[in-house]
C-alpha cells in the first residue's frame, strides 16, 4: 500500500461512518478500480458544496488537501461522469458498473468532444457498443475516437466559433449553478438568461 493510500485510509477511519466524506475518501483509495464511483461522489461534493462544511474554501483545495487529487484529475473525473450520466443514466446505476464501464481514458476523449459540441446523442449511439464492449484495447479505441472527434487545430478560432464555445461553457456553468443548493435562485436565473442571450447570438451568426 502506498503512502497516499495509507493516508486516505487513516482519514476515512476518522470520518463519520457511512458519511459522504468517508465514502469519497474510500473511493479515492479505490480510484484505479472504479473511476465511475469517484466521479459520481466528487460531482455530488462539488454541486452540493459540502467541501465548505469540511473546512475547505474551494472544491480544488478539498481535492488536493484531503484526497491528494490534482485539479486537472478532479475536473476530468467530474466531466467524465457528467457525460456518461447524460447518455447512460440507467446503466450507471447497475451494480456492476465499476467493472463494466468504459475505461477512463476513453471517457475522457468523449468528455472533451462533448465540451467542444462534437458529441450528439446520435453520435453517441453510433459508438455505444464499441466503448462498452471492451473488445478493443483501450489505446486503440482511444485513438479511433480522437480521429473521429479531432481537437481543433492551432489556428485562431473565428468570432462565431468563439461565441459558440462561450455559449457551451455558459450552459455548463448555468447547469452547475442550478444544481448547487448554496447558489441563490436569482443567480442561477441570471445565468440561464445569459445562456439564452448567447444562444441568440450563435443562431444569428449561423443564419448570417
Buried (B, 14 or more C-beta within 10 A) or exposed (E): EEEBBEBBEEBBEEBEEEEBBBBBBBBBBBBEEBBBBBBBBBBBBBBBEBBEEBEBEEBBEBBBBBBBBEEEBBBBBBBBBBBBBBBBEEBBEEEEBBEEBBBBBBBBBBBBBBBBEBBEEEBBEEBBEBBBEBEBEEEEBBEBBEEBBEEEEEEEEEEBBEBBBBBBEBBBBBBBBBBBEEBEEEEBEEBBEBBEEBBEBBEEBEEE
